Amino acid sequence: MKVLITGSTGQLGSEMVKLFDDVVSSERKLLNLENPSKVYEILDRIKPAMIINCAAMTDVDACQTNRERAYNINAASPSVMATYAIKNNIRFIHFSTDFVFNGEAGNYSEDSVPDPINYYGMSKIMGDMAVESVPNHLIVRTSGVYGVKNNFPVVVYKRLRDGKEVRVIDSYYSPIHSKNLARAASELIKSNFSGRINISGERISRKDFALRIADFFRLDSSKIIESQEFSGQIARRPRDSSLNIDEARSVLKWDFYSVKANLSQMDVKNLSL
């Protein structure tokens, strides 16, 4: 089966391509999601039997200031891919985000009603709605994906390693390493699981996560300082975007979610920042 994986050079996509045979890795030069008008034509040329959309514009502030680009990548292009999947009767897997919620409640389930408070979340929910029109679809909603690139755990590790102060926001989410997310999602894909499911780590505050990182890597935690307010950011962030993963835990019989299981996947020798 020919599998098209978009965003194949990203944190998640690069892990997904390792888990499937006969993969067409969609780099930007092959399938540019910033140009939705060309997406259908390119898909028709590739003729995939399944699409796994790992691509997204995830920079929250950049989405807020460049809404056209965010819309094209996160909403319009998935909509075109959904149309192709429907017309060709193929399976479509799509990754969504905890930022579709307003963050007032936390512990959001698969049935929780989205209410995004920034344009990143808005563009992603528009993409989700298009994917839901595909009869054979799977939407994986996740939170705080990290790996080797610039993200919260990497920043915390490197700053503490270098003896620098780390300021963390008083907020909650459900971080997961891209390796565990890819493995968990691939198992559901191969079992023909359909619909919407949350796959993420366990709920934790960013301060507690930073402390766990310090403990795990034996770094000095005294330089971790909690702040009550978001600063230097353009877009609003949800205060508690944590996800309820009861359904995923009932289906997947291994530890994809604990902080320890995810931190153990961090390859600190190859981190980039």
KOLNU-824777 format. One line per 4 residues: number of its first residue (from 1); their letters; for each residue x, y, z of C-alpha. Coordinates in nm, 4 decimals, always signed. Example, Ala and Ser with C-alpha at 12.3 -4.5 7.8 and 13.67 -1.06 7.14 Angstrom:
% residues 2
1	as	+1.2300/-0.4500/+0.7800; +1.3670/-0.1060/+0.7140
//
This chain:
% residues 273
1	mkvl	+0.0000/+0.0000/+0.0000; +0.1435/+0.3363/-0.1033; +0.1295/+0.5714/+0.1969; +0.1729/+0.9457/+0.1563
5	itgs	+0.3093/+1.1105/+0.4717; +0.3041/+1.4890/+0.4675; +0.5461/+1.6807/+0.6872; +0.7874/+1.3882/+0.6613
9	tgql	+1.0880/+1.5927/+0.7747; +0.9174/+1.7275/+1.0876; +0.9353/+1.5910/+1.4404; +0.6320/+1.3646/+1.4003
13	gsem	+0.6519/+1.2920/+1.0278; +1.0148/+1.1799/+1.0465; +0.9139/+0.9206/+1.3061; +0.6046/+0.8084/+1.1139
17	vklf	+0.7981/+0.7299/+0.7955; +0.9979/+0.4704/+0.9890; +0.6846/+0.2735/+1.0716; +0.5330/+0.2135/+0.7267
21	ddvv	+0.6439/+0.0370/+0.4100; +0.6130/+0.1894/+0.0628; +0.6109/+0.5462/+0.1929; +0.6014/+0.8545/-0.0261
25	sser	+0.7702/+1.1203/+0.1881; +0.6140/+1.4527/+0.1053; +0.8724/+1.7258/+0.1400; +0.7677/+2.0846/+0.0706
29	klln	+0.9229/+2.0820/-0.2775; +0.6951/+1.7899/-0.3715; +0.3730/+1.8947/-0.2001; +0.3601/+2.2571/-0.0907
33	lenp	+0.0621/+2.2972/+0.1400; +0.0968/+2.6741/+0.1200; -0.0526/+2.6408/-0.2276; -0.3787/+2.4457/-0.1809
37	skvy	-0.4827/+2.4951/-0.5445; -0.2058/+2.2560/-0.6534; -0.2571/+1.9890/-0.3863; -0.5243/+1.7835/-0.5648
41	eild	-0.3232/+1.7717/-0.8881; -0.0138/+1.6464/-0.7064; -0.2124/+1.3861/-0.5116; -0.3608/+1.2624/-0.8375
45	rikp	-0.0079/+1.2233/-0.9713; +0.1155/+1.0330/-0.6634; -0.2025/+0.8217/-0.6288; -0.1605/+0.7247/-0.2621
49	amii	-0.3692/+0.4478/-0.1079; -0.3608/+0.6280/+0.2269; -0.2741/+0.9813/+0.3406; -0.1183/+1.0565/+0.6795
53	ncaa	-0.1125/+1.4322/+0.7318; +0.1602/+1.5214/+0.9819; +0.2192/+1.8665/+0.8334; +0.1014/+2.1799/+1.0100
57	mtdv	+0.1954/+2.5371/+1.0810; +0.2377/+2.5144/+1.4590; +0.4038/+2.8448/+1.5493; +0.1147/+2.9987/+1.7423
61	dacq	+0.2276/+3.3599/+1.7136; +0.3186/+3.3238/+1.3447; -0.0298/+3.1846/+1.2790; -0.1780/+3.4875/+1.4508
65	tnre	+0.0167/+3.7351/+1.2363; +0.0165/+3.5417/+0.9070; -0.3355/+3.4062/+0.8936; -0.3388/+3.3389/+0.5213
69	rayn	-0.0417/+3.1043/+0.5450; -0.1873/+2.9336/+0.8527; -0.5214/+2.8898/+0.6784; -0.3639/+2.7420/+0.3664
73	inaa	-0.1530/+2.4890/+0.5564; -0.3829/+2.3979/+0.8450; -0.7285/+2.4285/+0.6885; -0.7423/+2.4655/+0.3093
77	spsv	-0.4889/+2.1975/+0.2155; -0.6371/+1.9338/+0.4512; -0.9739/+2.0158/+0.2958; -0.8351/+1.9429/-0.0513
81	maty	-0.6781/+1.6212/+0.0751; -1.0130/+1.5244/+0.2275; -1.1842/+1.5817/-0.1078; -0.9266/+1.3600/-0.2777
85	aikn	-0.9708/+1.0890/-0.0115; -1.3492/+1.0907/-0.0552; -1.3377/+1.0755/-0.4356; -1.0814/+0.7965/-0.4351
89	nirf	-1.2218/+0.6058/-0.1368; -0.8964/+0.6050/+0.0606; -0.8101/+0.6364/+0.4278; -0.7113/+0.9778/+0.5658
93	ihfs	-0.5248/+1.0225/+0.8951; -0.4891/+1.3736/+1.0343; -0.3204/+1.5148/+1.3474; -0.4971/+1.7825/+1.5460
97	tdfv	-0.4131/+1.9816/+1.8582; -0.5194/+2.0598/+2.2146; -0.5207/+2.4275/+2.1137; -0.8667/+2.3874/+1.9601
101	fnge	-0.9907/+2.4318/+2.3204; -1.0105/+2.7510/+2.5269; -0.8244/+2.6031/+2.8235; -1.0784/+2.6974/+3.0883
105	agny	-1.1586/+2.3392/+3.1940; -0.8772/+2.1046/+3.0925; -0.8949/+1.7253/+3.0662; -1.0718/+1.7543/+2.7305
109	seds	-1.2230/+1.4364/+2.5902; -1.2860/+1.3381/+2.2301; -1.6394/+1.4751/+2.2633; -1.5480/+1.8109/+2.4191
113	vpdp	-1.6656/+2.1114/+2.2188; -1.3813/+2.3128/+2.0596; -1.3553/+2.6840/+2.1345; -1.0170/+2.8126/+2.0123
117	inyy	-0.8826/+3.1408/+2.1506; -0.6137/+3.1974/+1.8858; -0.5898/+3.1634/+1.5084; -0.3699/+2.8533/+1.5236
121	gmsk	-0.6494/+2.6676/+1.7043; -0.9093/+2.8136/+1.4687; -0.7205/+2.7067/+1.1567; -0.6706/+2.3566/+1.2960
125	imgd	-1.0368/+2.3054/+1.3827; -1.1322/+2.4123/+1.0312; -0.8996/+2.1419/+0.9002; -1.0478/+1.8879/+1.1423
129	mave	-1.3994/+1.9606/+1.0211; -1.2982/+1.8947/+0.6615; -1.1333/+1.5641/+0.7534; -1.4435/+1.4490/+0.9405
133	svpn	-1.6271/+1.4408/+0.6053; -1.4059/+1.1512/+0.4910; -1.5855/+0.8197/+0.5598; -1.2632/+0.6371/+0.6505
137	hliv	-1.0819/+0.8943/+0.8623; -0.8823/+0.9077/+1.1831; -0.8162/+1.2331/+1.3679; -0.5481/+1.2088/+1.6353
141	rtsg	-0.5647/+1.4999/+1.8751; -0.2432/+1.5552/+2.0685; -0.0605/+1.8026/+2.2930; +0.2881/+1.9445/+2.3386
145	vygv	+0.4700/+1.7183/+2.0936; +0.8452/+1.7300/+2.1431; +1.1567/+1.5689/+1.9983; +1.4880/+1.7142/+1.8863
149	knnf	+1.3768/+2.0576/+1.7689; +1.3084/+2.3826/+1.9517; +1.0341/+2.3141/+2.2063; +0.9705/+2.3438/+2.5787
153	pvvv	+1.1522/+2.0313/+2.7095; +1.4536/+2.0986/+2.4859; +1.4744/+2.4620/+2.5996; +1.4422/+2.3601/+2.9651
157	ykrl	+1.7089/+2.0911/+2.9350; +1.9599/+2.3106/+2.7532; +1.9148/+2.6143/+2.9767; +1.9471/+2.4109/+3.2956
161	rdgk	+2.2453/+2.2232/+3.1537; +2.4105/+2.5586/+3.0808; +2.3316/+2.6945/+3.4287; +2.0733/+2.9430/+3.3029
165	evrv	+1.7419/+3.0463/+3.4554; +1.4195/+2.8911/+3.3210; +1.0915/+3.0820/+3.3495; +0.7791/+2.8704/+3.3128
169	idsy	+0.4141/+2.9702/+3.2825; +0.1527/+2.8599/+3.5339; -0.0362/+2.6390/+3.2868; -0.1166/+2.2742/+3.2125
173	yspi	-0.0971/+2.0485/+2.9095; -0.0216/+1.6860/+2.8129; +0.3239/+1.6650/+2.6489; +0.4292/+1.3580/+2.4510
177	hskn	+0.7480/+1.2656/+2.2662; +0.7123/+1.2318/+1.8889; +0.8451/+0.8725/+1.8991; +0.5700/+0.7581/+2.1345
181	lara	+0.3044/+0.9530/+1.9453; +0.4130/+0.8019/+1.6142; +0.4187/+0.4486/+1.7504; +0.0791/+0.4845/+1.9191
185	asel	-0.0816/+0.6417/+1.6124; +0.0672/+0.3832/+1.3764; -0.0785/+0.1007/+1.5855; -0.4247/+0.2536/+1.5599
189	iksn	-0.3829/+0.3169/+1.1872; -0.2798/-0.0428/+1.1206; -0.5716/-0.1725/+1.3283; -0.8132/+0.0371/+1.1155
193	fsgr	-0.9266/+0.2430/+1.4145; -1.1439/+0.5283/+1.2916; -1.3010/+0.8461/+1.4228; -1.1336/+1.0819/+1.6706
197	inis	-0.8996/+0.9942/+1.9555; -0.6719/+1.1771/+2.1972; -0.3121/+1.0530/+2.2127; -0.0930/+1.2550/+2.4464
201	geri	+0.1011/+1.2410/+2.7679; -0.0389/+1.2753/+3.1169; -0.1647/+1.6119/+3.2444; +0.1105/+1.8168/+3.4053
205	srkd	+0.1902/+2.1806/+3.4758; +0.4809/+2.3323/+3.2910; +0.6567/+2.3987/+3.6211; +0.6212/+2.0374/+3.7336
209	falr	+0.7327/+1.9202/+3.3911; +1.0427/+2.1380/+3.4127; +1.1138/+1.9944/+3.7598; +1.0728/+1.6410/+3.6250
213	iadf	+1.3146/+1.7210/+3.3422; +1.5681/+1.8509/+3.5933; +1.5279/+1.5398/+3.8083; +1.5411/+1.2978/+3.5147
217	frld	+1.8617/+1.4464/+3.3739; +2.0098/+1.5315/+3.7168; +2.0180/+1.9053/+3.6618; +1.9857/+2.1930/+3.9087
221	sski	+1.6159/+2.2717/+3.9567; +1.6731/+2.5850/+4.1656; +1.6817/+2.7991/+3.8522; +1.3233/+2.7042/+3.7545
225	iesq	+1.0969/+3.0022/+3.8249; +0.7202/+3.0031/+3.7762; +0.5408/+3.3031/+3.6263; +0.1698/+3.3746/+3.6473
229	efsg	+0.1385/+3.5528/+3.3136; +0.2268/+3.4901/+2.9518; +0.4729/+3.7538/+2.8345; +0.6271/+3.8437/+2.5018
233	qiar	+0.3628/+3.6474/+2.3117; +0.1229/+3.7760/+2.0486; -0.1513/+3.5128/+2.0592; -0.3443/+3.4032/+2.3670
237	rprd	-0.2696/+3.0554/+2.4983; -0.5120/+2.8227/+2.6773; -0.4380/+2.7954/+3.0495; -0.5195/+2.4232/+3.0716
241	ssln	-0.5349/+2.2398/+2.7380; -0.4719/+1.8939/+2.8856; -0.6361/+1.5996/+2.7131; -0.8256/+1.3024/+2.8546
245	idea	-0.6561/+0.9861/+2.7208; -0.8802/+0.7199/+2.8793; -0.9895/+0.5851/+2.5415; -0.6349/+0.5585/+2.4058
249	rsvl	-0.5173/+0.3885/+2.7263; -0.7970/+0.1336/+2.6925; -0.6942/+0.0511/+2.3344; -0.3153/+0.0767/+2.3545
253	kwdf	-0.1731/-0.1622/+2.6113; +0.1619/+0.0069/+2.6763; +0.2912/+0.3201/+2.8432; +0.2879/+0.5919/+2.5773
257	ysvk	+0.1792/+0.8610/+2.8228; +0.3846/+0.8817/+3.1428; +0.6382/+1.1614/+3.1849; +0.9156/+0.9075/+3.2423
261	anls	+0.8263/+0.7035/+2.9330; +0.8441/+1.0158/+2.7200; +1.1522/+1.1773/+2.8710; +1.3361/+0.8480/+2.8227
265	qmdv	+1.2940/+0.9006/+2.4464; +1.4866/+1.2304/+2.4499; +1.8183/+1.1956/+2.2693; +2.0015/+1.4790/+2.4425
269	knls	+2.3139/+1.4264/+2.2331; +2.1324/+1.5277/+1.9142; +1.9120/+1.8129/+2.0289; +1.8925/+2.1231/+1.8114
273	l	+1.8127/+2.4736/+1.9305
//
